[in-house]
Amino acid sequence: MKKQTRIISILMAFVMLISALSVGVSAAYTSYEQPGGYDTLGRPYLTLDQCGSAVMDKIDAILKEKDIHKNIDLSILGEIDLDFRSIDKSIDSINDLLDSKLYSALNTMFNLGDLEKLNGYWLERSPKRTTAGHT
């Protein structure tokens, strides 16, 4: 029972991570060192893209500090490498999980609700933060 609870907790964490990253990973990196412009009172402001990049950089720093990395051997279902040390590594871990035998087996054995309808197309094709020209 404890192992099932742990697996369900990991899957729920993945779903929450996917929903949180859906907006952020769709935009390329934008430098925020210089202001995006100035308002009518002469105060600098950042554009939406610059704000998104700043938030994603902060998330990357937090993930690096937390150093969350776990390799799980599931015997016949294979091995899953969960690496949450950066946004790019987290996205790769989620893609690997969606392509894994574990996800297929859970999908076959249990009613996963909306998780069954999860389409990783946008996640697989989103630009990585480490892509040349986007850092």
C-alpha positions as CSV (number, residue, x, y, z in Angstrom):
1,M,0.0,0.0,0.0
2,K,2.8,2.4,0.9
3,K,4.5,1.8,-2.5
4,Q,1.2,2.4,-4.4
5,T,0.7,5.7,-2.4
6,R,4.3,6.7,-3.3
7,I,3.8,6.0,-7.0
8,I,0.5,7.9,-7.1
9,S,2.2,10.8,-5.3
10,I,4.9,10.9,-7.9
11,L,2.4,10.8,-10.7
12,M,0.4,13.7,-9.1
13,A,3.6,15.7,-8.8
14,F,4.2,15.2,-12.5
15,V,0.7,16.4,-13.4
16,M,1.2,19.5,-11.2
17,L,4.5,20.2,-12.8
18,I,3.1,19.8,-16.3
19,S,0.3,22.2,-15.6
20,A,2.7,24.7,-14.0
21,L,5.1,24.6,-17.0
22,S,2.5,24.7,-19.8
23,V,2.8,28.5,-20.2
24,G,6.5,28.9,-19.3
25,V,8.0,26.4,-21.6
26,S,6.3,27.7,-24.7
27,A,8.3,30.9,-24.7
28,A,11.9,31.3,-25.7
29,Y,14.3,32.9,-23.3
30,T,14.3,36.8,-23.2
31,S,17.0,38.8,-21.5
32,Y,15.7,41.0,-18.7
33,E,19.0,42.8,-17.9
34,Q,17.7,45.9,-19.6
35,P,14.1,47.3,-19.1
36,G,11.6,46.4,-21.8
37,G,10.6,50.1,-21.9
38,Y,9.5,53.1,-19.8
39,D,6.1,54.2,-18.8
40,T,4.8,57.7,-19.1
41,L,6.4,58.6,-15.7
42,G,9.8,57.4,-16.9
43,R,9.7,54.3,-14.7
44,P,11.3,51.2,-16.3
45,Y,9.2,48.0,-16.8
46,L,9.7,44.5,-18.0
47,T,7.8,42.9,-20.8
48,L,5.8,39.8,-20.3
49,D,8.5,37.7,-21.9
50,Q,11.1,39.2,-19.7
51,C,9.0,38.5,-16.6
52,G,8.6,34.9,-17.8
53,S,12.3,34.5,-18.2
54,A,13.0,35.9,-14.8
55,V,10.5,33.6,-13.2
56,M,11.9,30.6,-15.0
57,D,15.5,31.5,-14.0
58,K,14.4,31.7,-10.4
59,I,12.7,28.2,-10.7
60,D,15.9,26.9,-12.2
61,A,17.9,28.2,-9.3
62,I,15.5,26.7,-6.8
63,L,15.6,23.3,-8.5
64,K,19.4,23.4,-8.7
65,E,19.5,24.2,-5.0
66,K,17.1,21.4,-4.0
67,D,19.0,18.8,-6.1
68,I,16.1,16.4,-6.6
69,H,17.3,13.3,-8.6
70,K,16.0,9.8,-8.1
71,N,16.6,6.7,-10.2
72,I,13.8,4.0,-9.7
73,D,14.3,0.4,-10.8
74,L,10.9,-1.1,-11.4
75,S,12.1,-4.6,-12.4
76,I,10.1,-5.7,-15.5
77,L,8.7,-2.3,-16.1
78,G,12.1,-0.9,-16.5
79,E,14.0,1.9,-14.9
80,I,12.9,5.5,-14.5
81,D,15.2,8.4,-14.0
82,L,13.5,11.3,-12.3
83,D,15.7,14.4,-12.5
84,F,14.3,17.7,-11.3
85,R,17.5,19.7,-11.1
86,S,16.5,22.1,-13.8
87,I,13.4,22.9,-15.9
88,D,14.9,21.2,-19.0
89,K,15.8,18.0,-17.0
90,S,12.3,18.0,-15.4
91,I,10.6,18.2,-18.9
92,D,12.9,15.4,-20.1
93,S,11.9,13.2,-17.1
94,I,8.2,13.8,-17.7
95,N,8.6,12.9,-21.4
96,D,10.5,9.7,-20.4
97,L,7.8,8.8,-17.9
98,L,5.0,9.3,-20.5
99,D,6.9,7.0,-22.9
100,S,7.7,4.4,-20.2
101,K,6.2,0.9,-19.7
102,L,5.1,2.0,-16.2
103,Y,2.8,4.7,-17.7
104,S,1.4,2.2,-20.2
105,A,0.9,-0.4,-17.5
106,L,-0.9,2.0,-15.1
107,N,-3.0,3.3,-18.0
108,T,-4.0,-0.3,-18.8
109,M,-4.7,-1.4,-15.2
110,F,-6.3,1.6,-13.6
111,N,-8.7,4.3,-14.6
112,L,-6.4,7.3,-14.6
113,G,-9.1,9.8,-15.4
114,D,-7.7,12.9,-17.2
115,L,-4.2,11.6,-17.0
116,E,-5.2,9.0,-19.7
117,K,-5.9,11.9,-22.0
118,L,-2.6,13.7,-21.4
119,N,-1.0,14.7,-24.7
120,G,2.7,15.4,-24.4
121,Y,3.0,16.8,-27.9
122,W,3.5,20.4,-26.8
123,L,5.9,19.4,-24.1
124,E,8.1,17.3,-26.4
125,R,8.4,20.1,-28.9
126,S,8.8,23.1,-26.5
127,P,12.1,25.0,-26.8
128,K,14.6,24.1,-24.1
129,R,16.1,26.8,-21.9
130,T,19.5,25.5,-22.9
131,T,18.8,25.7,-26.7
132,A,21.4,27.7,-28.5
133,G,20.3,31.3,-28.9
134,H,17.8,31.0,-26.0
135,T,20.2,31.4,-23.1
